[in-house]
Amino acid sequence: MYDALVKPLLFRLDAEKAHHLVFNNLKRAYRLPGAAAALRGLYGLRHPNLEREVFGLRFQNPVGLAAGFDKNAELVTELAALGFGFVEIGTVTPRSQPGNPTPRLFRLPQDRALVNRMGFNNHGAEAAAARLRQRRPEGLIIGGNIGKNKDTPNEQAAQDYVACVEALHEVVDYFVVNVSSPNTPGLRQLQEREPLIQLLQQVQERNQALPRPRPLLLKIAPDLTDSQLDDILLIARETNLSGLVATNTTISRDGLATPAAQVAGLGAGGLSGKPLRQRATEVIRYLSQHSRGQLPIIGVGGIHSAADAREKLEAGASLLQLYTGFIYEGPALVRGINSALVKL
């Protein structure tokens, strides 16, 4: 139904408008009598073989929704009904901000990919926290992906990340520090060794001072070299990170089927989807092997099928996240992956 009817209609619209349409309609549909049970029946799957315990948290299944889809924690209950084992909200910043000018989200159907330069558009950390206090589905693990406001200098970035931790720590189960988005000017400079150590130490210090410290993870770019990945592993140990999220979107445009002139016309932004599959898996495998499997990894990037999911797990991922694959393949992808994993 999704491929035959829903997706063709959505893909006629501007990508961001289609996103909002799906959001609003899913909210409306969920309010109908019996809708929640129907969605869980269609897309949910509970089985002991799917349960995972990772960084001290119990996940009903290993398939999560990556940050960027539900930036403001508006749809977590509805998304839980679609079968996700966890949902990562954000990226959230301390203050509300509009993000980059539109248009800022583009499809590359020939590549089953997206290009986005959203720019951390969100309502702010306090607004997200307020929503989660009101609506939080039982059993669903919620992650908080946190970033800095665009107008915050890098020298003061740690203050923004700490502010997000303070606002969200009571309503999320883990945090992900996002310094790898290509869509906030200068943000990726924070991935360099010294700035990153300083930032993570300050965030971790505040996190550990909380009554209930949360697992703290770092989301990294797929464009890092092996030597930079080695630095990430050293930094993870030095700052006592609970895990890594590998990977964010890429600035590379290599190997696309979409004509180069068309891609260039879209402008800057991070590329996600099928073209990222191989590189994301390579990064996961490198990190897993060089950490001797001791550092949990959430694998994300180019997962469009159960086979793609298995590839990430075999490379060393403990958990998985979808975003672009969810857009292209529809909600049945979640159940399809979980059904395949039950049989392993």
N, C-alpha and C positions, 0 to 999 in steps of 0.2 A: 504493500500500500504506500509506504513512504517513497520508494523509488518511482512508482508508477504515477502517483497522484500528488503527494505533498511536496516533494523536492522540486519537481518541475515548476510548480506554482511559486514556491519560495525563491527559486533561482531566477525568476523573472524580475524580482525586486532588487533594489539596492541591497547589498549584503547586510548593512547595519539596520536598515528598515526591516528586513526579513527577520533579523535577530530579535528585534523588539516585538514583532508580530507573533513570533513563536512564544516569547515570554508571556505576553498578554493573554494569548489563547490558552496556553497551558494553565495559567492561573484560573481563567474562567472555567475551563473544562473540569479542573480539579474540584471546583465547588459544587458540581452537579452531583445529585444523589447517586451513590454507587461508583463514582468515577475513580476514587482512590483505590478501591478494591479491584476494579477492572484493570487499572494501570499496573498494579502490583501483580495481578494474575498474568498479564501479557508479558511483562518485562522483568519482574522480580524473580529471583531464584535463591532459595536458602538451602544450604547443604553443608554438613560438617567439613567436607573436603575443601570448601572454599574459604573457610575461616583462617585468618592469619593474625599472629601476634607480632607486631613490629614496633620498635622503639617504645615498648611498654604499653601499647594500645592494642585493643582487640578489634579487628576489622571483620565485618560479616562476610565480605568478599574482597578480593584485591583490586577491583576495578573502580577507579575514582574519576571524578570530573576535574580537569585541570583548571587552574586559575584563569580568569579572563572571561569565562562564560557567565557566571553569576557574581559580578564584581561587588554587588551591594547586599548580598545575602537576602535577596528578595524571593528566591525560588527553591530554597533548600528542601522544604517538605515535598514539593512536587518532584524534584529530582530524585529524592530518596525512593519515591514510588516507581521511578523508571529503572530501578535495580542497582544504582550505584552503591558501592560499599562505603564511599566517602566522597565528600565534596570540598574543594578548596575554594574559598571565596577570595575576592580581590583581583588584582592587586589593590590594596587599601592604603590610603595615605592619611596622615593626621587630619588634614583639612580637605574639604570638598574641592574638587577642581574639574573643569570641563574637558580636559584632555586636548588633543590636537584638533585642528580644523578638519571638518568633513569635506569630501569623502576621505575615509581613513581605514576602510576595510574592503578588501577586494578578493574575488574568487579567481582561481586559475583552474577551471574545470578539466582541461586537458591533463593537468598534473595532479588533480585531486588535492589541491593546495589552497592556502589563503596567504595573502599579504596584509599585515595590519600595522598601523602606526597610531594606535589608539591614544597612547600617552597617559596611561593611568587615570582615565576618566572614572571618577567615583564620587560617592556622596560623603566620604570621610569616615574615619574609624568609629566615631561615636554613633553615627547613624547605623552603621552595620551592626554594632554591638546591641543597639536598641532593638533591632529587628530579631536578632538571634535570641534575645531574652524573651521575646513574645512567641516565636515559632522555632522550635528545635525538635526535629523528629527523634524519637527514641531509637537508640542503637546506631544512628548515623554518626560517623566520625566527621568532624568538621575541621578543616585546616584554615589558617589565616595567612594569606600571602601578603606581605607588607613591603611598602616602598616609601620613597621620599617624595615630597611635593616638588613640582618642577622648579619652583622659584627658591628652593632651599639649596644653598651652596653645598658642594660636596664636603667641605670642611665641617659642616654642621649636620650632615646626613644622619649620623648616629642618633641625634636628638629626635629626628622624625621616626626612626625605627623603634626607639624606646617608647615614644608616645603611643605608637600603635600597639605595642605589647601591653602597655598599661591600660589602654582602652578595651582591648579584646581578650585579655587573658582569662576572664571568667566564662567566656562563651565559646571559645575554640579549644580544640584538643591538641593542636600543634601549630607551630609557626614556621613559615618559610620566608627567609630573607631574600628578596628579589633585587639583585644588583646586575642582572644580566639582560634586562629588556633593552633593545636597541632604540626604543622610542622616546626615552627621556634624555635630553642632551647631557652628555658627560657621565651618565649613570654607570656605564660599563667600565669607566676608569676606576670605580670602586672595587673591581675584581682584581686589581693589582695587589700584590702581596701585602705591603705595609698598610695601605688604606683599609684593606679587607680585614686584616688582623685587628686593627684598632676598632673598626666598626663592630665586628662580631664580639670582641671582648666587652665592649660597652653594653651591647644588647644582651649578651649572656649574663653579665653581672646583674643587670636589672631583672632578667628572667629568673635567675637563681634566688633573688631576694624575695620573690613572690611567695605567698603561702603555698601555692601549688605550681612549681615551675613546669613549663611545658616543654616537650621535645622541640629543639630548635634545629631547623634544616636550612640549607643553602641551595638556591636554584642557580644553576650555572649554564653558560652559553655553550652551544655545540661548536663554536668557532675557536675554542681554546686549543693551544698546542699541547703536546704530551708533557712538555716541561711545565706548562701552566697547570695542567691537571695534577702533576706531581705536587706543585705548590698548594693546590686546593686540598689535597689529602693531608699534607703537613699542617695546613691551617685548620682543617677539620679536627685533627687530633689536639692541636694546641689550644683551640677554643672550645673543645668538648662538644662538638656538634653531634646531634643524634642521627643525622643522615644527610643525604644529598638528593636533589631533584635534578635529573638529567634527561632531557635538556629543555632549554628555552627555545625560542625561534632563532633562525639563522639569518645573517645578513648576506649569505652566499646566494647567488642565482645560477649556479652551475648545473648543467645537465637537465634543464627544463625543456619540456616539449612545447610550451607556449612560446610563440615568436619573441625573440629578444627585444624587438622594438616595442611590442605590446607590454612586455614586462617593464621595460625602462620607462614607459609612459605612466606607469602607476606610481613611480617615485619611490622614496625610501620606505622602509618598514621591515618587519621581521617576517620571514617565510616559515610557514608551518605546513604539516601534512605529509603526504607520501614521499616527496623528495627528501625529507629529513630522516626517513626511517633508518637508512643504513648508517648515517653518521651518528645518530642518537644511540643506536645499538653499539657502535664502536666505542663511544665514550663510556657507556655503561659497562661494557666488557673490560675496558682499560681500568676504570675505577675499581671494579670488583676484584680483578686480578691483583692489582697493586695494593689494595687494602686487605687482601687475603680473605675477602668476603666478610670482613668484620664491620663494615660501615653500610647500613641499609641504604638502598637506592630506590627512589621512586622513578620508574622508567616512563618517559613520555616523549613522543615524537614519531609521527607516521604510523600509528596503530589504526589500521582500517579493517582488520580481520582477526580471527582467532589465531591464525598462523603468525601474524605480526606480534600478537601478545605473547605467544609462546617464545618467540625469538628473543624478546626483551627479558623474559624470565630466565631463559637458558643462558643469557649473557650475564645474569647476575642481579637483575632487578628483584626486589622483594614485593613491590606493589607497582601498579600501572595507573596511568592517567590518560584520558581521552580528551580531545577538544575538536580538532579538525575532522578526525574520523567520525566523530559523533555528528558533525554537520553534514558530511557527505553520505554516511551509511545509515543514519537514523538511530533511534533508540534501540532497535533490535540488536544492534552491535553489542550492547552491554550483556544482554542475555546470551547472545551467541558465544561470546568469550567465556562467560561463566559456565555455560553448558559444556564447552570443550574442556575447561579446566577441571570440572568435576570428574571427568573420565581419566585424568592423568594419574 
